[in-house]
């Protein structure tokens, strides 16, 4: 085989070298373009036209920082408790409905935080059905006669965001639990430890890296949220960025707040890596053996049912049922030309972005396969920066270079031909597709890179020995083998684009709406029932990738029931 490859290289040495270089150059140029928004934010923050940083420090920035930290701490607590408890229950305990909850625990993933915030506001507000029924039952006349928690508050926003983000922790924690060795549980139980003691002393320390990654994703998504905090009037850094840019008209100040948010992201990523700096784990020999689940007493089985059912009910079933009711009741009013047009806009943008990220992700991942050097690994990390950037920050980074390019072209045309080109890139659908691509490229590139690593290099050698170029090898050998991975990655990116709100609000063209902004506009006008149909479409679009993700995890190991009289201890 090696002799054949050498003969092929000797026959076409110049062609092989040029083809290989093209992949490397393409990867470098792509990485530079994707990393451009981050550089733009930093430059604009350091050299603003009007420096309002001292004013921000003296007035609003401290309040934004404190509120953001409180929100992130609360969401972290909720997601850790729900995610870890439910992941342990469905992985290691046998109880009624366990197989249903294995995938149902991921359903809140399909509900954007701003949608669930709108739903619970309509249910729990003073004029909502819950408080109205309470006043009728107990004979209360107004709000002064009783106390009811305020849904539009920091605590309310924390609960709403936590209910839809805990699947990050659940997903990664469950995957980590499934990969652990059954002998660890057996040894711990033989030493007299209960199931709970085994969890805290053995299982959780080993799964800590995966949990840390899930929690860091939760916190970055919390930092990215705008719809919920805006609707609940919670003044976080994201809300401050919008206020500084849209209301004060100061792009430089918005970039400075964006830089502060980027600092948060850097801190989160650094802490996550620091927490596992000295941990090195290897797969155990028996990590593919069937898991022996604990049988529990009837009361403890129902505790497990409650642990799993409560977040599914309040995070998905109740919001979905409410949206379904409103969508049916107001269907004739909601189904109109605006809804159809906005749905097509969302499908077009999300589909285009999914295809673009897939093409770029395959290019970068395959370039690394051809050139697995330190520089290529750095480029892969740089290309994934967008996923860590909040949508509002990304919008600032995208609008600056695109607007600069438009002004440059317009200036040339005015000076030489006396005509104006107008907005070529900024203020068009291209800006949105570019922002979506930068933000979600890490999803496709990471998935493809992981899948490519599982394909033996001998496949490349065989193809090259037959005279195929790297491009032909990718098309004829790798892509057919990656079909399942590509479809899953495209679906995940598609759904993420459908839900994206902050970047879409800032970058969308004039008089151009997507389903996400359409829902936001209705909710801002307090027409929550009219936003139900577009919100329900967004939720339904997110269910298919969730089922695929759950199935891929469940298929990693077969499971057996472990019966033990001591399991209840």
TAPE-V357146 format. One record per run of one state. SS is the DSSP state (H for helix, E for strand, C for the rest). FROM is the first residue (numbers start at 1). TO is the last residue. If there is no record, write none. Layout:
ss=(SS/SS)
from=(FROM/FROM)
to=(TO/TO)
This chain:
ss=(C/H/C/H/C/H/C/H/E/C/H/C/H/C/H/C/H/C/H/C/H/C/H/C/H/C/H/C/H/C/H/C/E/C/H/C/H/C/H/C/H/C/H/C/H/C/H/C/H/C/H/C/H/C/H/C/H/C/H/C/H/C/E/C/H/C)
from=(1/2/12/13/47/53/59/61/93/95/98/105/107/111/113/125/129/139/143/146/154/180/182/191/195/225/227/232/237/248/251/276/291/296/298/330/331/335/337/371/374/384/385/389/391/418/429/454/457/466/470/482/483/500/502/508/515/525/529/542/543/555/559/563/565/569)
to=(1/11/12/46/52/58/60/92/94/97/104/106/110/112/124/128/138/142/145/153/179/181/190/194/224/226/231/236/247/250/275/290/295/297/329/330/334/336/370/373/383/384/388/390/417/428/453/456/465/469/481/482/499/501/507/514/524/528/541/542/554/558/562/564/568/569)
